[in-house]
């Protein structure tokens, strides 16, 4: 079992799901960030509980050469969409994406399967395969 699988099991034990795991550097500090979701929503207490559950796992299998800060949080209302599971969980939401030609597309996500998505844009419906997408995220109009 690898580190991500161990983290997923611990998070599920807390009644949540792993949305994404990201390693990054901010202000010369290594961050190991675990984004989690739950049908009931994610609050600060749930993040603290999950952090306590996965800390011992990270003590045994240290990411980033052992020099990092662990952060557990919700992916937020505006979140990156990286895989079919993310798109399927965002049906009915507004999304924006860029293709590899740097074209931007915005609209409502109507459907998603393992190969493609369908978006309702101001110009009609568009079907886009995942291999055409350079980046994508949900967005919220305030």
JOMOKA-V387200 format. One record per residue. N is the residue number from 1. PHI is phi in whole degrees, -180 to 180 (999 if undefined). PSI is psi in whole degrees, -180 to 180 (NA if undefined). Layout:
# JOMOKA-V387200
[[N | PHI | PSI] [N | PHI | PSI]]
This chain:
# JOMOKA-V387200
[[1 | 999 | 131] [2 | -89 | 176] [3 | -59 | -46] [4 | -63 | -40] [5 | -64 | -40] [6 | -64 | -41] [7 | -64 | -44] [8 | -59 | -42] [9 | -64 | -43] [10 | -64 | -42] [11 | -66 | -42] [12 | -63 | -35] [13 | -63 | -20] [14 | -95 | 6] [15 | 81 | 27] [16 | -135 | 178] [17 | -128 | 145] [18 | -76 | 127] [19 | -90 | -44] [20 | -165 | 155] [21 | -127 | 126] [22 | -131 | 135] [23 | -109 | 127] [24 | -150 | 173] [25 | -122 | 126] [26 | -131 | 126] [27 | 51 | 49] [28 | 61 | 21] [29 | -121 | 132] [30 | -78 | 132] [31 | -120 | 129] [32 | -111 | 104] [33 | -108 | 129] [34 | -115 | 115] [35 | -93 | 132] [36 | -129 | 152] [37 | -133 | 164] [38 | -159 | 146] [39 | -58 | -32] [40 | -82 | -7] [41 | 95 | 164] [42 | -117 | 127] [43 | -119 | 178] [44 | -61 | -40] [45 | -63 | -41] [46 | -66 | -41] [47 | -62 | -42] [48 | -65 | -42] [49 | -61 | -46] [50 | -65 | -41] [51 | -59 | -44] [52 | -64 | -34] [53 | -74 | -36] [54 | -93 | -15] [55 | -56 | -46] [56 | -63 | -32] [57 | -65 | -42] [58 | -72 | -24] [59 | -67 | -32] [60 | -84 | -35] [61 | -129 | 75] [62 | -68 | 124] [63 | -81 | 163] [64 | 54 | 41] [65 | 58 | 25] [66 | 79 | 1] [67 | -115 | 93] [68 | -160 | 165] [69 | -112 | 133] [70 | -87 | 132] [71 | -129 | 131] [72 | -120 | 127] [73 | -156 | 169] [74 | -73 | 150] [75 | -71 | -12] [76 | 89 | 173] [77 | -74 | -32] [78 | -108 | 105] [79 | -131 | 155] [80 | -73 | 143] [81 | -112 | 114] [82 | -114 | -22] [83 | -146 | 168] [84 | -54 | -36] [85 | -61 | -40] [86 | -64 | -44] [87 | -65 | -44] [88 | -61 | -35] [89 | -78 | -7] [90 | -113 | 17] [91 | -57 | 137] [92 | 87 | -9] [93 | -92 | 163] [94 | -83 | 134] [95 | -131 | 158] [96 | -132 | 144] [97 | -145 | 162] [98 | -124 | 141] [99 | -96 | -180] [100 | -73 | -10] [101 | -93 | 10] [102 | 70 | 18] [103 | -78 | 139] [104 | -103 | 140] [105 | -133 | 132] [106 | -127 | 145] [107 | 169 | -173] [108 | -91 | 132] [109 | -77 | 112] [110 | -90 | -39] [111 | -155 | 159] [112 | -154 | 135] [113 | -130 | -161] [114 | -77 | -10] [115 | -117 | -32] [116 | -154 | 170] [117 | -127 | 160] [118 | -123 | 129] [119 | -121 | 136] [120 | -94 | 111] [121 | -107 | 179] [122 | -67 | -16] [123 | -100 | 1] [124 | 123 | -162] [125 | -95 | 139] [126 | -126 | 140] [127 | -108 | 128] [128 | -131 | 132] [129 | -84 | 154] [130 | -61 | -33] [131 | -73 | -6] [132 | -91 | -13] [133 | -92 | 122] [134 | -84 | -46] [135 | -153 | 153] [136 | -153 | 152] [137 | -158 | 161] [138 | -82 | 160] [139 | -144 | 158] [140 | -125 | 131] [141 | -91 | 118] [142 | -81 | NA]]
